[in-house]
Amino acid sequence: MRGWRAVLAAVTAAVLVSGCTVEVAGTARPDPRGPGVALTADGAGIQVGFPDAPVQLELFTEPQCHACAYLQSDFGDELRSHLDSGRLAVTYRPVTFLDDALGLDYSATVTNALFTAVDPATSAGGFQAFVQELWAHQDLSETDFGDADFAAIAAYSGLLTRLVESIGQGVTVVDADAVSEANAELLEEILGRVATPVVFDLDAEEILDIDDVDWLSDLMRAA
């Protein structure tokens, strides 16, 4: 995997000089018939994939949770493949409880970046790539991180330039605390406590055993 820091300086410079921009004709866009991303009705989740995909999951995740990073490392590519195929939809529901525990705003900043990426031009696979890169670079939380770091990750993941610029400028698009509170309440309902990662099968209405290495392949095979 090529390091995303190679694009950091260029993104930072672009953010500093950007104002009103016009997209260049011919800029690559996702197929409008392909799976994309959208906000959930409650505004606290991001649905990735077709809303009528045969497999519908909710994934509760914390941006600083190491187990969540392992989940993306182990299954991220497989998730992306099934999202691109149109057979899977994943609703990401971020929580930020580790911010309070560690005295940071890292998880809230990542949550805002995720919601900034929700756009008609963002493909399901592109969003999943962004998720994978964000969770792969949790070590940023141990540094003097800034918006330009997350913009560089967005650019490396292939997000649209104007979305990269919004992330780099730190434009607030969501109340991360409210999002976390809403998703924590859902976790309490289905799990009885707030812990991550949790993958919930919306059709079967059950929590999946993600310790089983075949959980995703078995699920997709049965769909």
CORJOBEL-V549204 format. One record per backbone hydrogen bond with DSSP energy under -0.5 kcal/mol. NH is the residue of the N-H (numbers start at 1). CO is the residue of the C=O. Records with the same first field share a line. If there is no record, write none. Layout:
NH: CO ; CO
This chain:
6: 3
7: 4
8: 5
9: 5
11: 7
12: 8
13: 9
14: 10
15: 11
16: 12
17: 13
18: 14
27: 24
30: 121
34: 31
37: 122
38: 47
40: 45
43: 40
46: 92
47: 38 ; 45
48: 46 ; 90
49: 36 ; 47
53: 50
55: 87
56: 54
57: 89
58: 200
59: 91
60: 58 ; 198
61: 93
63: 95
65: 62
66: 64
69: 65
70: 66
71: 67
72: 68
73: 69
74: 70
75: 71
76: 72
79: 75
80: 76
81: 77
82: 78
83: 79
84: 80
85: 81
86: 82 ; 83
87: 82
88: 82
89: 55
90: 48
91: 57
92: 46 ; 90
93: 59
95: 61
99: 96
100: 96
101: 97
102: 98
103: 99
104: 99
109: 105
110: 106
111: 107
112: 108
113: 109
114: 110
115: 111
116: 112
117: 113
118: 115
119: 117
122: 119
123: 121
124: 35
127: 123
128: 124
129: 125
130: 126
131: 127
132: 128
133: 129
134: 130
135: 131
136: 132
137: 133 ; 134
138: 135
140: 137
141: 138
142: 139
143: 140
145: 143
149: 146
150: 146
151: 147
152: 148
153: 149
154: 150
155: 151
156: 152
157: 153
158: 155
159: 154
163: 160
164: 160
165: 161
166: 162
167: 163
168: 164
169: 165
170: 167
171: 166
173: 171
176: 174
179: 175
180: 176
181: 177
182: 178
183: 179
184: 180
185: 181
186: 182
187: 183
188: 184
189: 185
190: 186
191: 187
192: 187 ; 188
193: 187
195: 193
197: 60
198: 60
200: 58 ; 198
201: 206
202: 56 ; 200
203: 56
205: 201
206: 201
208: 199
210: 208
212: 209
213: 211
215: 212
218: 214
219: 215
220: 216
221: 217
222: 218
223: 219
